[in-house]
Amino acid sequence: MASKELTSARRVVQRLRTATKATVLEVAARVARAQHQLRPSDLRRKGAGDFVTRIDLRTEAELRRALRRVFSEAGFLGEESKPSSLGRDWIWVVDPIDGTSNFSRGLPHFAVSVALLWRGQPMLACLHCAPENALYVAVHGAGAVRNGRRLQMPAGRLDDGAIIGCQWHRGQQHLEFLARLQSRGGRIRTLGSSVTQLADVAVGRLDGNVQEQGRIWDIAAAGLVVEESGGRFTDWAGKPVFPVAKLGPGHTPTVAASPRVHRGLLRLLASRR
């Protein structure tokens, strides 16, 4: 990226930061209240193991309208609706409720996630994690905060005291990589929300997170939070995920952790091949 253009893009983001935070907080509060009003008939199947509620659809529509007011020059890509203007330099990427299955069952692990991308690079991330009622904000090159306090990822560990978040494709029968990850005695946690698991890495509740699956709306905001808190966020070969070359619905396998733990996780994953 040209340095002058990047500096200019960061200035744009700083102007938008406050309004984006306010939007996410307002929407997240409505989502939390709506969870208690869900009925079984509100859940419908989108595909194999993939579900949506009326709250997901309503929330994405609200975010689309609100974010257009915040920054109308940006296109929009969300999980639940038709994308628009993806050829623009700036794109809002939204997951209205990450962890819909949890949300629909009354479980606490879900999140509202918003990222603003510039030429494929997440520049601003705002995500609200319901389990802890916390707002995470990250700006590319300027760090990350949780409820207004600066985030610095702990060094972490990869031994018999480690806890590693994991997710894999639904119905996956070949999970040898889990055995590799547990080979040093660490424990595995699957919480059902990519966003909350990545936030847990940023604050040190998880020592790392390894996923076979995850679409751009799952990882754009939370991946930036990981990087700006001092961690690494790559694919399984160690290649940076950002900037994203092409926006689409495909899955990206990812590894998130502190630099030292990240190196160890990559070695364990490579040893399975």
C-alpha positions in Angstrom: 0.0 0.0 0.0 1.2 3.5 -0.8 2.0 5.3 2.4 0.2 8.5 1.6 -2.9 6.6 0.6 -2.8 4.5 3.7 -2.3 7.6 5.9 -5.3 9.2 4.2 -7.4 6.0 4.7 -6.5 6.0 8.4 -7.7 9.6 8.8 -11.0 8.6 7.2 -11.4 5.7 9.8 -10.6 8.0 12.7 -13.5 10.3 11.6 -15.9 7.3 11.4 -14.8 5.5 14.6 -17.2 7.2 17.1 -20.3 6.9 15.0 -19.5 3.2 14.1 -19.0 2.3 17.8 -22.3 4.0 18.7 -24.1 2.1 15.9 -22.8 -1.3 17.1 -23.6 -0.6 20.7 -27.1 0.4 19.9 -27.8 -2.6 17.6 -26.1 -5.1 20.1 -28.4 -3.9 22.9 -31.5 -4.6 20.7 -30.2 -8.0 19.8 -29.6 -8.9 23.4 -33.2 -7.9 24.3 -34.6 -9.8 21.3 -33.0 -13.1 22.3 -35.5 -13.4 25.2 -38.4 -12.9 22.7 -37.5 -15.7 20.2 -39.9 -18.4 19.4 -39.1 -21.8 17.8 -40.8 -20.6 14.6 -38.4 -17.7 14.3 -35.6 -20.1 13.3 -35.3 -21.3 9.7 -32.8 -23.4 7.8 -30.5 -21.8 5.2 -28.5 -24.9 4.4 -27.0 -28.0 6.0 -26.4 -27.0 9.6 -26.8 -23.3 8.7 -29.7 -21.4 10.3 -31.0 -17.8 10.5 -33.6 -16.1 12.7 -35.8 -13.1 12.0 -33.5 -11.1 14.3 -30.5 -11.8 12.1 -32.3 -10.5 9.1 -33.7 -7.4 10.9 -30.4 -6.6 12.5 -28.5 -6.7 9.2 -31.1 -4.4 7.6 -30.7 -2.0 10.5 -26.9 -2.1 10.2 -27.0 -1.5 6.5 -29.1 1.6 6.9 -27.1 2.9 9.8 -23.7 2.3 8.3 -24.8 3.9 5.0 -25.5 7.1 7.1 -22.1 6.8 8.7 -20.2 6.4 5.5 -22.2 6.3 2.3 -19.2 5.9 0.0 -18.7 2.3 1.1 -20.2 -0.8 -0.4 -21.8 -3.4 1.8 -21.3 -7.2 2.3 -23.3 -9.0 5.0 -24.0 -12.6 5.8 -27.8 -12.4 5.3 -28.5 -10.1 2.4 -27.4 -9.2 -1.1 -24.1 -7.4 -1.3 -23.8 -4.0 -3.0 -21.0 -2.0 -4.7 -18.2 -4.5 -4.0 -16.1 -2.8 -6.6 -15.5 0.2 -4.4 -12.3 0.8 -2.4 -14.3 0.9 0.9 -16.6 -1.9 2.0 -18.6 -2.5 5.1 -18.5 -6.2 6.1 -21.1 -7.2 8.7 -22.1 -10.3 10.6 -25.4 -9.2 12.4 -25.2 -12.2 14.8 -22.2 -14.4 14.8 -23.3 -17.6 16.6 -26.9 -17.7 15.5 -27.3 -21.3 16.7 -26.2 -20.2 20.2 -28.4 -17.1 20.0 -31.5 -19.1 19.0 -31.1 -21.6 21.9 -30.6 -18.9 24.6 -26.8 -19.6 24.8 -24.6 -16.6 25.5 -21.8 -17.0 23.0 -22.7 -14.7 20.1 -21.6 -11.3 18.8 -22.4 -8.4 16.5 -19.5 -7.7 14.1 -18.7 -4.8 11.8 -15.6 -4.1 9.8 -14.7 -1.4 7.3 -12.3 -2.6 4.6 -10.2 -0.4 2.4 -8.9 -2.3 -0.7 -9.4 -5.6 1.1 -7.7 -4.5 4.3 -9.8 -4.2 7.5 -9.1 -0.7 8.7 -11.8 -0.4 11.4 -13.3 -3.1 13.6 -16.2 -2.8 16.0 -17.5 -5.9 17.6 -19.8 -6.5 20.6 -19.4 -9.8 22.4 -22.5 -10.8 24.4 -21.0 -13.2 26.9 -19.0 -10.4 28.5 -21.1 -7.4 27.3 -17.9 -5.9 25.9 -17.2 -3.7 22.9 -13.9 -4.2 21.1 -12.6 -1.6 18.7 -9.5 -1.8 16.5 -8.0 0.6 14.0 -5.4 -0.6 11.5 -2.0 0.6 12.8 -3.4 2.2 15.9 -4.1 -0.7 18.3 -7.2 -2.2 19.8 -9.3 -1.5 22.9 -11.8 -3.4 25.0 -14.4 -1.2 26.7 -12.0 1.7 26.1 -8.9 0.1 27.7 -5.9 -0.8 25.5 -5.5 -4.4 24.6 -2.1 -6.2 24.8 -2.3 -9.9 24.1 -0.6 -12.0 26.7 2.3 -14.3 25.6 0.1 -17.4 26.0 1.2 -21.0 26.3 1.2 -24.2 24.3 1.6 -26.9 26.9 -0.6 -29.0 29.2 -2.1 -25.7 30.6 -3.1 -24.3 27.2 -6.7 -23.9 26.0 -7.1 -23.6 22.3 -10.3 -22.6 20.6 -11.3 -24.7 17.5 -14.0 -24.9 14.9 -14.3 -27.1 11.9 -16.7 -27.7 9.0 -20.0 -29.2 10.0 -20.1 -32.9 9.5 -16.3 -33.2 9.2 -15.2 -36.7 10.0 -11.4 -36.3 9.6 -10.3 -34.3 12.6 -6.7 -35.5 12.9 -5.6 -31.9 13.4 -7.3 -31.9 16.8 -5.1 -34.7 18.0 -2.1 -32.7 16.9 -3.2 -29.7 18.8 -3.8 -31.7 21.9 -0.4 -33.6 21.6 1.2 -31.3 24.2 -1.7 -31.8 26.7 -3.7 -28.7 25.9 -7.4 -28.6 25.9 -9.8 -27.8 23.1 -12.9 -25.4 23.3 -15.6 -25.0 20.7 -17.8 -22.1 21.7 -19.8 -21.8 18.5 -18.8 -18.2 17.6 -15.7 -17.3 15.6 -15.9 -13.7 16.8 -16.1 -14.4 20.5 -13.3 -17.0 20.2 -11.0 -14.6 18.5 -11.8 -11.9 21.1 -10.9 -14.5 23.7 -7.5 -14.9 22.1 -7.0 -11.1 22.1 -7.5 -10.9 25.9 -5.8 -14.2 26.7 -8.7 -16.3 27.8 -7.8 -18.6 24.9 -4.1 -19.2 24.1 -5.0 -19.6 20.4 -7.8 -20.3 18.0 -7.6 -22.7 15.0 -10.4 -22.9 12.5 -11.0 -24.9 9.3 -13.9 -22.6 8.4 -14.8 -19.0 8.6 -16.1 -16.5 6.0 -15.0 -13.0 5.6 -17.9 -11.6 7.8 -16.8 -14.0 10.6 -13.2 -12.9 10.6 -12.8 -9.4 9.2 -13.4 -7.4 12.4 -12.2 -10.0 15.0 -9.0 -10.8 12.9 -8.1 -7.1 13.0 -8.6 -7.0 16.8 -6.2 -10.0 17.1 -3.6 -8.3 15.0 -3.9 -4.9 16.7 -3.7 -6.4 20.1 -0.3 -7.8 19.2 -1.2 -11.3 17.9 -0.8 -13.0 14.5 -3.7 -13.9 12.3 -2.9 -16.1 9.3 -4.0 -19.1 7.3 -2.7 -22.6 8.2 0.5 -22.1 6.2 1.3 -18.9 8.0 0.3 -16.6 5.1 -1.4 -13.3 6.2 -5.2 -13.3 5.7 -5.3 -9.6 5.1 -5.6 -7.8 2.8 -8.3 -10.0 1.3 -7.7 -10.5 -2.4 -11.3 -11.3 -3.3 -14.5 -10.8 -1.3 -16.7 -13.9 -1.5 -18.6 -16.5 0.5 -15.8 -19.0 0.6 -14.1 -20.3 3.8 -10.6 -19.4 5.0 -8.8 -21.7 7.5 -7.2 -19.5 10.1 -4.8 -19.5 13.1 -4.8 -16.7 15.7 -2.4 -16.5 18.7 0.5 -14.6 20.2 3.6 -14.7 18.0 5.3 -17.5 20.0 2.2 -19.7 20.3 1.3 -19.0 16.7 4.6 -20.5 15.6 4.0 -23.6 17.7 0.5 -24.0 16.3 1.7 -23.8 12.7 4.3 -26.5 13.4 1.7 -28.8 14.9 -0.7 -28.3 12.0 2.1 -28.9 9.4 3.1 -32.1 11.1 -0.2 -33.7 10.2 0.6 -33.5 6.5 
